[in-house]
């Protein structure tokens, strides 16, 4: 009996100890699980914090790039067809913008310059309908408040589609490109100037080689035979021809030097006050003696004395070239020189003739350097170009009205202070 009781007691003790061991084991496992879970949570939290830091850094860099490039990011909701600007770093200040938050697609196309609106609208329509996956356009946007326009460049693509593949969301970017377009325009102008310079150089060589060689050949030829001529009249005739060709050569050289000095800025304006009537009469008398008998030289002055203040030499040079041209191209009829009563501090002088006239398509070309309406008429093609250049330097202009076969009228308009 005693042994049985001891056995039961020992069994209970063993059972209790086993229970305690199990309990301790369970507690240990629970503690290990909690530690493992905590470590796992900590690792996940650390990963999420690192990811968050990367995202934050990415957003900062993203915004920095957008701001540096002055871009705007926009979305187009295909249900409402409304534009929403997520980021807009386009250059602001006093510069005008027409694209605003909430504007519909139709409204955004309507504000584009009519020269570009149809093209841009079609390109955007193709993107929205799914016919294209990419949109890129450069266009002008009018500014009504100052009657100007600015340039924009836009890119867009499909961001989301429905189950049928129809676009439901468009994402795009737009930026102002005025500076770039200005740079492009400057490059185009520089290229055009270079091409024009090359053209003028070629024309200069071609014209000068001919125009200089012709009087030089005459001078050299007549000079070489002069010692062999004993008759006084014939000798004087040769001397006259040599003098005439020398003057032609000097005029060509003077023309080249004159236009070079003016354009290089080496020759400054020398303003003086003088009687316009006297200047006009001097030039009329100088060229009247070269007219054939069937051409009459006329004057039409607004008043007997007209004092003006301008650069005497430049105005005189303009009149010389215009009268020389009139004499050269008028074989019958008249040449008239005159001026109108000054108005608003400016005076209009004209040289009219009943000569060959100029075709309408050549009215502006005659002011180009080395351009000659008639290649058979002597001259370097610089006279009218010099006239206009000198008139510009005086703050005025030289224009022409003419009809082929009906004569021409050249008008000089300059300020007279």
Buried (B, 14 or more C-beta within 10 A) or exposed (E): EEEEEEEEEEEEEEEEEEEEEEEEEEEEEEEEEEEEEEEEEEEEEEEEEEEEEEEEEEEEEEEEEBEEEBBBBBBBBBEEBBBEBEBBBBEEEEEBBBBEEEBEBEBBBEBBBEEBBEEBBEBBBBBBEEEBEEBEBBBBBBBEEEEEBBBBBBBBBBEEEEEEEEBEBBBBBBBBBEEEBEEEEEEEEEEEEEEEEEEEEEBBEEBBEEBBEBBBEBBEBBEEEEEEBEEEEEBEEBBEBBEBBBEBBEBBEEBBEBBEEBEEEEBEEEEEEBEBBEBBBEBBEEBBEEBEEEBBBEEEBBEEEBEBEBBBBBBBBBBBBBBBBBBBBBEEEBBBBBBBEBEEEBBBBBBBBBBBBBBEEBBEEBBBBBBBBEEEEEBBBBBBBBBBBBBEBBEBBBBBBBEBEEBBBBBBBBBBE
